Amino acid sequence: MNRLATLGFGLALCGVFSACGSDGGTSSSEDNNPEFESSSSAGENLSSSQNLITSSATETLSSAEVVNLSSSAVDGSGSSAESVGSSSSVFNKSSSSVSSGSNPAGGLNSDGTFTDSRDGRVYKTVKVGNQVWMAENLQYEIADGSACYNDDSGYCEVFGRLYSWDAATDACPEGWTLPSELDWYALVDEVGDADLRFSQGWAGGMPPKNDYDFAVLAAGYGSYGFFSSNGSSAIFWTATENCTVGGASCEESIGFVFGYESPKPSRSSLEKEIVVSVRCIMESSGTQDNSSSSASLVDPSTVVKGSMTDARDGKTYKTVTIGTQTWMAENLNYAYNLPTATLDSSSICFENNPESCAQFGRLYLWSAAMDSAAVFGTAGKHCGYAEGNWDHVCERPNLKTRGVCPEGWHIPSKDAWNTLFSAVGGRLTAAPKLKATDGWAENGNGTDDYGFSAVPTGFWEDPDRFGGAGERTEFWASTEDNGYNAWEARFGYYSGEVDFWPGSKKYGASVRCIKD
């Protein structure tokens, strides 16, 4: 049995794999969300034999289609042909060619390509920000731990080989390395809303753009001799293992998944035995965790704790000042009861239990968090879910939106959350320092070094569907992604990292207010 469990709560694996629940995610495939949708919780099992793709929208490419894709994308040497990087055939966004002098140890040719001395294959490369990536999937054959899709060498020539994690860690040539999770995050942050998928070979309607000439191909994956999702997904290993608390077990590693429904990848936890694609990154261009410097790191001993009272209902909240920011140290519990077109209230207690509100605070739709009805101010007016709108719909006159917060406080922006993470040492290690010391599942409790006390509230999927209690919590940011989604900071029991991805505005998450 194979498990591909999404821990990054990202792209709709439900649209890529047939066995996928929604109890562990804030988005549901039934809403046709064009952005990130999560699979089920981290423990969801996928059978390698029973969960192969059967939908016509995600069928494996036929042999003829592979030949056609090969003729347009790959030449006989294994390097990308001109059409992959041609400005006449794709929209190139801020990528640049790599000169041979940028890293002689990497073996770059004068035209910026790289020749793998082990087998003579030539790969195009691309520079995105400060990173230099191969612009093609690795094809180097490793006898134990790599395969061609459907055991057909023709697929390898087009899509590259598929590797187990152990094989992937040794697969890149000298001067190159398997990118870390942080390297992938840096790439995603650099390209923003760009579409890195190659412009051919993907299922679905509108073809991808191949921004930056990164040319992500829908290579699919293999599991215990079965192959699936060629034409509908691309999965890439990182060098980062996903170990249990204390490192007792490291049976899974982190991968990044692209699907046919959305240009944005998701972070997933994969069993090391499955075989997926590899993109190598030049060693000298790998990303260091510079999200926090010694100048911005806040000593926990300098934290100032206090309290504030919400004049609207008399509730008192603990507060904590970390560096330059003062945050509520408890989740907001103000009853914002304005109805929506389909709900009696736009905020709710977990499982409709008032005791949950008293302990964990309320769960708010993004429209309620932003006060889209303009009860307390106009900054968040009309900020809500916009069916069918890929553009921003929330035009705010300033960056500080009071929303549902008390007077003198506001909904934190994405930048405000990132400032907090930098203050405690960086997002990749922030979770335990900000999580409460009890209540989290499976040894997932934090040390709460800064008194922020993030509790595992869970989430709300309308109308009466709840999940994640004890396992995760999600906090809204005022920053919108598009008409469907807004940014969320997500803490889980399983990781020291705080995930930061767009979540559906139609679902309920917690609110932490920050002082003006």
C-alpha positions as CSV (number, residue, x, y, z in Angstrom):
1,M,0.0,0.0,0.0
2,N,1.3,3.4,-0.9
3,R,0.5,6.6,0.9
4,L,0.9,10.1,-0.6
5,A,-0.3,12.3,2.2
6,T,-0.5,16.0,1.7
7,L,0.9,18.0,4.6
8,G,1.2,21.3,2.8
9,F,-2.6,21.4,2.3
10,G,-2.0,22.5,-1.3
11,L,-3.2,21.6,-4.7
12,A,-6.1,19.3,-5.3
13,L,-4.7,15.8,-5.1
14,C,-8.3,14.8,-5.0
15,G,-8.3,15.8,-8.7
16,V,-5.2,13.7,-9.4
17,F,-5.8,10.7,-7.2
18,S,-9.1,9.0,-6.9
19,A,-9.0,8.1,-3.2
20,C,-9.1,11.5,-1.4
21,G,-11.3,12.7,1.5
22,S,-11.7,16.2,2.8
23,D,-11.7,15.9,6.5
24,G,-8.1,17.1,6.7
25,G,-8.4,20.1,4.4
26,T,-10.0,23.5,4.1
27,S,-11.0,23.1,0.5
28,S,-13.3,20.7,-1.2
29,S,-13.2,19.5,-4.8
30,E,-17.0,20.0,-5.0
31,D,-16.5,23.7,-5.1
32,N,-14.3,23.6,-8.2
33,N,-11.7,25.7,-6.4
34,P,-9.2,26.8,-9.0
35,E,-6.5,27.3,-6.4
36,F,-5.2,25.1,-3.6
37,E,-7.4,22.3,-2.4
38,S,-6.1,19.8,0.1
39,S,-6.2,16.1,0.2
40,S,-7.4,14.3,3.3
41,S,-5.4,14.3,6.5
42,A,-1.8,13.3,6.7
43,G,-2.8,9.7,7.3
44,E,-4.9,9.1,4.2
45,N,-3.9,5.9,2.5
46,L,-3.7,5.4,-1.3
47,S,-3.8,1.9,-2.7
48,S,-1.3,1.6,-5.5
49,S,-3.6,-0.7,-7.4
50,Q,-7.0,0.7,-6.6
51,N,-6.4,4.4,-7.0
52,L,-5.0,4.6,-10.5
53,I,-6.5,7.3,-12.7
54,T,-9.7,6.3,-14.5
55,S,-11.2,9.7,-15.3
56,S,-10.9,10.8,-18.9
57,A,-9.7,14.2,-17.7
58,T,-6.6,12.6,-16.2
59,E,-5.8,9.6,-18.4
60,T,-2.3,8.7,-19.2
61,L,-1.1,10.1,-22.5
62,S,-1.3,7.8,-25.4
63,S,1.8,6.6,-27.3
64,A,0.9,8.9,-30.2
65,E,0.6,11.9,-27.8
66,V,4.0,11.1,-26.3
67,V,5.6,11.0,-29.7
68,N,4.0,14.4,-30.5
69,L,5.1,15.9,-27.3
70,S,8.6,14.5,-27.8
71,S,8.9,16.1,-31.3
72,S,7.8,19.5,-29.9
73,A,9.7,19.5,-26.6
74,V,12.7,17.3,-26.7
75,D,15.4,16.6,-29.3
76,G,17.3,13.4,-29.9
77,S,20.1,14.3,-27.4
78,G,17.7,14.5,-24.5
79,S,18.0,18.3,-24.2
80,S,15.1,20.6,-24.7
81,A,14.5,21.8,-28.3
82,E,14.1,25.4,-29.2
83,S,10.4,25.4,-28.7
84,V,10.7,24.9,-24.9
85,G,12.4,28.2,-24.4
86,S,11.4,30.1,-27.5
87,S,9.8,33.4,-26.9
88,S,7.6,32.9,-29.9
89,S,6.0,29.8,-28.4
90,V,5.8,30.6,-24.7
91,F,5.5,33.6,-22.4
92,N,8.9,34.0,-20.7
93,K,8.7,35.7,-17.3
94,S,11.9,37.0,-15.9
95,S,14.1,34.0,-16.4
96,S,17.6,34.4,-17.8
97,S,20.1,32.2,-19.5
98,V,23.1,31.0,-17.5
99,S,26.5,31.7,-18.7
100,S,29.3,29.1,-18.5
101,G,31.3,31.4,-16.3
102,S,28.7,31.5,-13.6
103,N,29.8,28.2,-12.1
104,P,32.6,26.4,-13.9
105,A,32.3,23.5,-11.4
106,G,28.8,22.9,-12.6
107,G,30.1,22.0,-16.1
108,L,28.0,24.6,-18.0
109,N,28.5,25.0,-21.7
110,S,28.9,28.3,-23.4
111,D,25.2,28.5,-24.3
112,G,24.1,27.9,-20.7
113,T,23.3,24.2,-21.1
114,F,24.8,21.5,-18.9
115,T,26.3,18.3,-20.1
116,D,26.1,15.3,-17.7
117,S,29.6,13.7,-18.1
118,R,28.2,10.4,-16.8
119,D,26.0,9.7,-19.9
120,G,26.6,12.7,-22.2
121,R,23.0,14.0,-21.9
122,V,22.6,17.8,-22.4
123,Y,20.1,19.7,-20.2
124,K,18.9,23.3,-20.6
125,T,19.2,25.4,-17.4
126,V,17.3,28.4,-16.2
127,K,18.0,31.1,-13.6
128,V,15.1,32.2,-11.5
129,G,16.0,34.8,-8.9
130,N,19.3,33.7,-7.5
131,Q,18.7,30.0,-8.2
132,V,20.0,28.0,-11.2
133,W,17.8,25.0,-12.0
134,M,17.8,22.3,-14.7
135,A,15.0,23.2,-17.0
136,E,14.3,19.5,-17.7
137,N,13.7,16.4,-15.6
138,L,16.7,14.3,-14.9
139,Q,17.2,11.2,-17.1
140,Y,20.3,9.6,-15.5
141,E,19.7,5.9,-15.1
142,I,20.2,4.3,-11.7
143,A,19.7,0.6,-11.8
144,D,18.2,0.2,-8.4
145,G,15.5,2.8,-7.6
146,S,14.7,4.5,-11.0
147,A,12.2,3.6,-13.7
148,C,10.5,4.8,-16.9
149,Y,6.8,5.4,-16.7
150,N,5.0,2.2,-17.7
151,D,8.5,0.7,-18.0
152,D,8.6,2.3,-21.5
153,S,11.9,4.0,-22.5
154,G,10.0,6.4,-24.8
155,Y,8.5,8.0,-21.7
156,C,12.0,8.6,-20.2
157,E,13.1,10.4,-23.3
158,V,10.2,12.9,-23.0
159,F,9.5,13.1,-19.3
160,G,12.8,12.0,-17.7
161,R,13.1,9.1,-15.3
162,L,11.2,8.5,-12.1
163,Y,13.2,7.9,-8.9
164,S,12.7,6.6,-5.4
165,W,13.8,9.1,-2.7
166,D,17.0,7.1,-1.9
167,A,18.0,7.0,-5.6
168,A,17.1,10.7,-6.0
169,T,19.5,11.8,-3.3
170,D,22.4,10.4,-5.3
171,A,21.1,11.1,-8.8
172,C,22.2,14.6,-9.5
173,P,25.6,15.1,-11.3
174,E,28.6,16.8,-9.8
175,G,28.1,20.5,-9.1
176,W,24.3,19.9,-8.8
177,T,22.2,18.6,-5.9
178,L,18.6,17.5,-5.1
179,P,16.9,20.8,-4.0
180,S,15.7,21.1,-0.4
181,E,12.2,21.9,0.6
182,L,13.5,25.5,1.3
183,D,14.8,25.7,-2.3
184,W,11.4,24.8,-3.6
185,Y,9.7,27.4,-1.4
186,A,12.2,30.0,-2.6
187,L,11.3,29.2,-6.2
188,V,7.5,29.4,-5.5
189,D,7.9,32.7,-3.6
190,E,10.1,34.1,-6.5
191,V,7.6,33.3,-9.3
192,G,4.5,34.3,-7.4
193,D,1.4,33.6,-9.6
194,A,3.4,32.4,-12.6
195,D,2.7,29.0,-14.3
196,L,5.8,26.8,-14.4
197,R,4.1,24.0,-16.3
198,F,5.1,23.2,-19.8
199,S,2.6,24.4,-22.4
200,Q,1.8,21.0,-23.8
201,G,1.0,17.5,-22.5
202,W,-1.4,18.5,-19.6
203,A,-5.0,17.4,-19.3
204,G,-7.7,20.0,-18.9
205,G,-8.8,23.1,-20.7
206,M,-6.6,26.1,-21.1
207,P,-2.9,25.1,-21.7
208,P,-0.3,26.2,-19.1
209,K,2.0,29.1,-19.9
210,N,5.5,27.7,-19.2
211,D,6.5,31.0,-17.5
212,Y,10.3,31.3,-16.8
213,D,10.8,28.4,-19.3
214,F,10.8,26.0,-16.3
215,A,8.9,23.4,-18.4
216,V,7.3,21.3,-15.7
217,L,6.1,18.1,-17.6
218,A,3.1,16.0,-16.4
219,A,5.3,12.9,-15.8
220,G,3.1,11.2,-13.3
221,Y,4.4,8.7,-10.7
222,G,5.0,5.1,-10.0
223,S,4.2,3.0,-6.9
224,Y,5.1,-0.7,-6.5
225,G,5.0,-1.4,-10.2
226,F,1.9,0.6,-11.0
227,F,2.1,3.9,-12.8
228,S,-0.4,6.7,-12.7
229,S,-1.2,10.4,-13.5
230,N,1.0,10.9,-16.6
231,G,-0.7,13.9,-18.3
232,S,-2.3,15.2,-15.1
233,S,0.4,15.6,-12.4
234,A,4.1,16.2,-11.9
235,I,5.7,15.3,-8.5
236,F,9.3,16.3,-7.6
237,W,11.4,15.0,-4.7
238,T,13.1,17.4,-2.3
239,A,16.1,16.4,-0.2
240,T,14.1,17.1,3.0
241,E,12.9,14.1,5.0
242,N,9.6,14.3,6.9
243,C,10.4,12.6,10.3
244,T,8.2,12.0,13.3
245,V,8.7,14.0,16.4
246,G,12.1,13.3,17.8
247,G,13.3,11.7,14.5
248,A,12.2,8.2,15.6
249,S,10.9,7.4,12.1
250,C,11.8,9.0,8.7
251,E,9.9,6.8,6.3
252,E,8.6,9.8,4.3
253,S,10.1,12.7,2.5
254,I,8.8,16.0,1.2
255,G,7.8,16.5,-2.4
256,F,6.2,19.2,-4.5
257,V,3.1,18.4,-6.6
258,F,1.8,20.2,-9.7
259,G,-1.7,19.3,-11.0
260,Y,-3.6,20.0,-14.2
261,E,-6.2,22.2,-12.5
262,S,-3.9,24.9,-11.0
263,P,-0.5,26.4,-11.8
264,K,0.5,26.4,-8.1
265,P,2.2,23.4,-6.5
266,S,1.5,21.9,-3.1
267,R,3.9,20.5,-0.6
268,S,3.3,16.8,0.1
269,S,4.7,14.0,2.2
270,L,5.6,11.0,0.2
271,E,6.6,7.4,1.0
272,K,10.2,7.1,0.0
273,E,9.6,4.0,-2.1
274,I,7.3,5.7,-4.7
275,V,9.1,6.9,-7.9
276,V,8.7,10.6,-9.0
277,S,10.6,13.2,-11.0
278,V,13.8,15.0,-10.1
279,R,14.9,18.5,-10.9
280,C,18.5,19.3,-9.9
281,I,19.6,22.7,-8.7
282,M,23.1,24.1,-9.0
283,E,24.9,23.7,-5.6
284,S,26.1,27.2,-5.3
285,S,22.6,28.6,-5.9
286,G,20.8,26.6,-3.2
287,T,18.8,28.6,-0.7
288,Q,19.9,29.2,2.9
289,D,17.3,29.9,5.6
290,N,17.8,33.6,5.7
291,S,14.2,34.3,6.8
292,S,15.6,35.4,10.1
293,S,18.8,37.3,10.9
294,S,20.4,37.8,14.3
295,A,19.2,41.4,14.0
296,S,15.5,40.4,13.7
297,L,15.5,37.4,16.0
298,V,13.8,38.2,19.2
299,D,15.0,36.9,22.6
300,P,12.1,35.2,24.3
301,S,13.1,36.8,27.6
302,T,12.2,40.2,26.1
303,V,8.6,39.3,25.4
304,V,6.1,41.5,27.1
305,K,2.8,39.9,28.2
306,G,-0.4,41.8,28.9
307,S,-4.1,41.8,28.3
308,M,-6.8,43.8,26.6
309,T,-10.6,44.0,26.9
310,D,-12.9,44.1,23.9
311,A,-15.4,46.9,24.7
312,R,-18.0,45.3,22.4
313,D,-18.7,42.3,24.6
314,G,-16.4,42.7,27.6
315,K,-14.2,39.7,26.8
316,T,-10.6,40.0,28.0
317,Y,-7.7,38.5,26.0
318,K,-4.1,37.9,26.8
319,T,-1.6,39.8,24.6
320,V,2.0,39.3,23.8
321,T,4.6,41.8,22.4
322,I,7.2,40.1,20.3
323,G,9.7,42.5,18.9
324,T,7.8,45.4,17.3
325,Q,4.4,43.6,17.2
326,T,1.7,43.2,19.8
327,W,-0.6,40.2,19.2
328,M,-3.5,38.7,20.9
329,A,-2.3,35.6,22.6
330,E,-5.7,34.0,22.3
331,N,-8.1,33.4,19.4
332,L,-10.8,36.0,18.9
333,N,-14.2,35.0,20.2
334,Y,-16.4,37.9,19.1
335,A,-19.8,36.7,17.7
336,Y,-20.0,38.1,14.2
337,N,-23.4,36.7,13.4
338,L,-24.3,38.4,10.1
339,P,-25.8,35.7,7.7
340,T,-24.6,34.9,4.3
341,A,-26.7,33.8,1.3
342,T,-26.5,30.2,2.5
343,L,-25.6,30.3,6.2
344,D,-27.3,31.7,9.3
345,S,-24.1,33.1,10.6
346,S,-20.6,33.9,9.1
347,S,-18.8,32.8,12.3
348,I,-19.4,29.7,14.4
349,C,-18.2,27.6,17.3
350,F,-16.4,24.3,16.4
351,E,-19.2,21.6,16.0
352,N,-21.6,24.3,17.2
353,N,-20.4,23.8,20.8
354,P,-20.3,27.0,22.8
355,E,-17.7,25.5,25.1
356,S,-15.4,25.3,22.1
357,C,-15.7,29.0,21.5
358,A,-14.9,29.7,25.1
359,Q,-11.7,27.5,24.9
360,F,-10.6,28.0,21.3
361,G,-12.4,31.1,20.0
362,R,-14.7,31.3,17.0
363,L,-14.1,30.2,13.4
364,Y,-14.8,32.9,10.8
365,L,-15.4,33.0,7.1
366,W,-12.9,35.3,5.5
367,S,-15.7,37.8,4.7
368,A,-16.5,37.9,8.4
369,A,-12.9,38.2,9.5
370,M,-12.6,41.2,7.0
371,D,-16.0,42.7,8.1
372,S,-17.2,42.7,4.5
373,A,-20.6,44.1,5.7
374,A,-18.8,47.2,7.0
375,V,-20.2,46.9,10.5
376,F,-17.0,48.4,12.1
377,G,-15.4,50.2,9.2
378,T,-15.2,50.4,5.4
379,A,-11.6,49.0,4.9
380,G,-12.9,45.5,4.4
381,K,-16.1,46.3,2.7
382,H,-17.1,43.8,0.0
383,C,-14.1,41.6,0.8
384,G,-15.5,38.1,0.4
385,Y,-15.7,35.1,-1.8
386,A,-16.3,35.8,-5.6
387,E,-17.4,32.8,-7.5
388,G,-15.8,32.6,-10.9
389,N,-13.4,35.5,-10.3
390,W,-9.7,34.8,-10.6
391,D,-8.8,38.4,-10.0
392,H,-8.5,40.4,-6.7
393,V,-11.9,41.6,-5.5
394,C,-10.9,43.3,-2.3
395,E,-9.7,46.8,-3.0
396,R,-8.7,48.1,0.4
397,P,-7.8,51.8,1.0
398,N,-4.9,50.8,3.4
399,L,-3.0,47.8,4.5
400,K,-4.5,47.8,8.0
401,T,-8.0,46.3,7.9
402,R,-9.8,46.3,11.3
403,G,-12.2,43.6,10.2
404,V,-13.8,41.8,13.1
405,C,-11.1,42.9,15.5
406,P,-11.7,45.3,18.4
407,E,-11.0,49.0,17.9
408,G,-7.3,49.7,17.8
409,W,-6.5,46.2,16.4
410,H,-6.6,44.7,12.9
411,I,-6.4,41.5,10.9
412,P,-2.7,40.8,10.2
413,S,-1.5,40.9,6.6
414,K,0.7,38.2,5.1
415,D,3.7,40.5,5.7
416,A,2.7,40.9,9.3
417,W,2.7,37.1,9.7
418,N,6.1,36.8,8.0
419,T,7.5,39.5,10.4
420,L,6.4,37.3,13.3
421,F,8.0,34.2,11.8
422,S,11.2,36.0,11.3
423,A,11.2,37.3,14.8
424,V,11.1,33.7,16.2
425,G,13.7,32.3,13.9
426,G,12.0,31.7,10.5
427,R,8.9,30.0,9.3
428,L,10.5,26.6,8.9
429,T,11.0,26.3,12.6
430,A,8.4,28.7,14.0
431,A,5.6,26.2,14.8
432,P,6.8,24.7,18.1
433,K,7.9,28.1,19.4
434,L,4.5,29.5,18.8
435,K,2.3,26.5,19.7
436,A,0.7,25.8,23.0
437,T,2.3,23.3,25.3
438,D,-0.7,21.0,25.5
439,G,-3.7,19.9,23.4
440,W,-1.9,18.9,20.2
441,A,-2.1,15.3,19.0
442,E,0.7,12.7,18.8
443,N,3.5,14.5,20.6
444,G,2.8,17.7,18.6
445,N,2.8,20.1,21.5
446,G,4.9,23.2,21.3
447,T,7.3,24.9,23.7
448,D,5.4,28.2,23.4
449,D,8.6,30.1,23.9
450,Y,7.0,33.4,23.1
451,G,3.6,33.0,24.7
452,F,1.7,33.1,21.5
453,S,-0.1,29.9,22.5
454,A,-1.4,28.6,19.1
455,V,-4.0,26.0,20.0
456,P,-5.3,23.1,17.7
457,T,-8.7,24.6,17.0
458,G,-9.4,22.8,13.7
459,F,-11.4,24.3,10.9
460,W,-15.0,24.6,9.6
461,E,-16.3,23.6,6.2
462,D,-19.8,24.9,5.5
463,P,-22.4,24.2,6.4
464,D,-21.9,21.7,9.2
465,R,-18.6,20.0,8.5
466,F,-15.7,20.3,10.9
467,G,-12.2,18.8,11.1
468,G,-8.7,18.9,12.4
469,A,-9.4,19.4,16.1
470,G,-6.3,18.6,18.1
471,E,-4.3,18.4,14.9
472,R,-4.1,21.8,13.3
473,T,-5.1,25.4,13.4
474,E,-5.4,28.0,10.6
475,F,-5.3,31.8,11.0
476,W,-6.6,34.2,8.4
477,A,-4.4,36.9,6.9
478,S,-6.0,40.1,5.4
479,T,-4.0,39.4,2.2
480,E,-6.2,38.1,-0.7
481,D,-4.9,35.7,-3.3
482,N,-7.9,36.0,-5.7
483,G,-11.6,36.0,-5.6
484,Y,-11.7,32.4,-4.3
485,N,-8.8,32.4,-1.8
486,A,-7.1,34.3,0.9
487,W,-3.8,33.6,2.7
488,E,-3.7,31.5,5.8
489,A,-1.0,30.6,8.3
490,R,-1.4,26.9,9.2
491,F,0.1,25.0,12.1
492,G,0.0,21.2,12.3
493,Y,0.9,18.7,14.9
494,Y,3.3,16.9,12.6
495,S,5.8,19.6,11.6
496,G,8.0,22.4,13.0
497,E,7.1,24.5,10.0
498,V,4.2,26.9,9.5
499,D,2.6,26.4,6.1
500,F,1.5,29.6,4.3
501,W,-0.8,28.9,1.5
502,P,-4.1,30.3,0.1
503,G,-7.2,28.8,1.6
504,S,-10.8,29.0,0.4
505,K,-12.7,32.0,1.7
506,K,-15.8,29.7,1.9
507,Y,-14.4,27.9,5.0
508,G,-13.9,29.0,8.6
509,A,-10.6,29.6,10.3
510,S,-9.4,31.3,13.5
511,V,-8.5,35.0,13.9
512,R,-5.6,36.5,15.8
513,C,-5.7,40.3,15.9
514,I,-2.6,42.5,15.9
515,K,-2.4,45.9,17.5
516,D,-2.4,49.0,15.3
